[in-house]
């Protein structure tokens, strides 16, 4: 990317934004379309949205995506508002044209496009929406705008469901209701956060669905939520939340640039955020495997798996206590058992313990169906990362830096058995994740 005095600035404002996937999506579109733009994330705390939008005008920033907690305030501060955003009372996209700020809301349209991408037409369909918050409003209003026949709202607080139905009916008379099992649905969509990084489901009742119904979830981490897994196993077609995230970004990008994003580029965005194989991270203690893994999950919506956490959960003991009570060999046997179970795991980011490489068969097993990355750092960086706290790391506890380096050196040959090595000594954790994704995407 060659940034010059003519390069047009785009960005996302919100708090938090450090783990936003938006910069990667937008900068990928910029690169694929060879446009002179750049996209950054700006942390803007609550109450500071007005200053950010003033800065947008003063610095001639072309476009902002807007996320929590500024969507309503952005709506209030716009010079002009798109009709759909007017219905929503909130904006997630701002476009600056010669100092005039126009607000849009692309969330709901992104959801509709995510269904269209999978060949699903909502026109004339009966839909059940689970949830009554801001996301539910965006999805339900977009469904109404796209021509659904009826919309039923389910929410833990019935009053909120009734209020959302009433708002929809203000613009689309008699279309929405508080759902009480009075019709069978063609489509059901979970708009709540239930299922995000958990095994919870927003409902276990699939009897409300027609035989050929589609089950959707706007949660994208994990890629297949427990709700979608349940529906898939029951024979229903499913659509995850990553498509909504991608397509709302695509629509915003088209508003920012005036350029249509090609299907080929959209396909690439899906591949970029969809791990067909799992990414496996190994490396010495203190190289940041867990932090990098969670950053990768934030960028892709992949499930996060930590083998040490699995062992602790299954044994009811902390790793250091397993070492103390039973010794390293016992722990390595447990570790190998877990790794064998993960051999065919798809679409996850798996963080291994630093000593998993000692047994060559562990890495060979994981490399059969997945990509294994080794994070490498010098011993000074390792000690900087762990802050001198070696007590929770059985094989480092009580060791000097020189002794720790000797242990690291003894494992270097084993680390060479990985698919790629990424030296993280002088990298930020986010940079390491980006490099790993680029290597993963270029694997063919």
Secondary structure by P-SEA (a helix, b strand, c coil): ccccccbbbbbcccccccccaaaaaaaaaaaaacccbbbbbbbccccaaaaaaaaaaaacccbbbbccccaaaaaaacccccaaaaaaccccbbbbcccbbbbbbaaaaaaaaaaaaaccccccbbbbbccccaaaaaaaaaaaaacccbbbbbcccaaaaaaaaaaaaaccccccccccccccccbbbbcccccccccccccccccccccbbbbbbccccccccaaaaaaaaabbbbbcaaaaaaaaaaaaaaaaccccccaaaaaaaaaaacccbbbbbbbcccccaaaaaaaaaaaccbbbbbaaaaaaaaacccaaaaaacccaaaaaaaaaaaaaaacccccbbbbbcccccccaaaaaaaaccbbbbbbbbcaaaaaaaaccccccccccccccaaaaaaaaaaacccccccccccccccccaaaaaaaaaaaaaacc
